[in-house]
Amino acid sequence: MHILIDDILELTAIEGGNVQLRAATVDLYQLVQEICASLAAKAAAQSVTLRNEVEPDAMVYADERRLEQMLTNLIDNGIKFSRENGTVAISYESGTRDKILVQDNGDGIPSQHLERLFERFYRVDRARSRDIGGTGSGWRL
C-alpha cells in the first residue's frame, strides 16, 4: 500500500508540473552497472541474465534520479516478462537522438495495446500482473 501511495504522489507531482529536473552529466555505464547489481538477485531467481552492453565511456546529460527510476522500471519489467533462461540487455546508441535500449526475450506487447501503454495504471494482462506484482504506474519495482 505504501508503494502505491508513493507512486500516486509522484505521478501527481509530475502531472502538476511540480518536479524539478536536475540535469547533469551521468556515467551511464556505471549507473546501469549499479541497477543491474541491485536487480541481480531478482534476475537470478527468474533465471534471467542481465547484460550491460553500454560502452564504459558512455556519458549522457540527464537527471540521474529520474533516469535511474526509468531504467530500473524497464529492466525490472524485462526480468518479469522474460522467458526462463532469458536475457535482458541494456545498450546505448549515440547520434542525433541518443537511445538507451532495454531488450528482453519476452513475448512483447501486442500491437492492440501499444496506444494505451502510457495510460496511468494500464496493464496489458491483468491476470498475469496480479501474479508478478507491481502497481502499473511505471515507477517502482
Helices and strands as residue ranges (DSSP letters): H 2-15, E 23-27, H 28-45, E 49-52, E 59-63, H 64-81, E 87-93, E 99-103, G 111-116, H 126-132
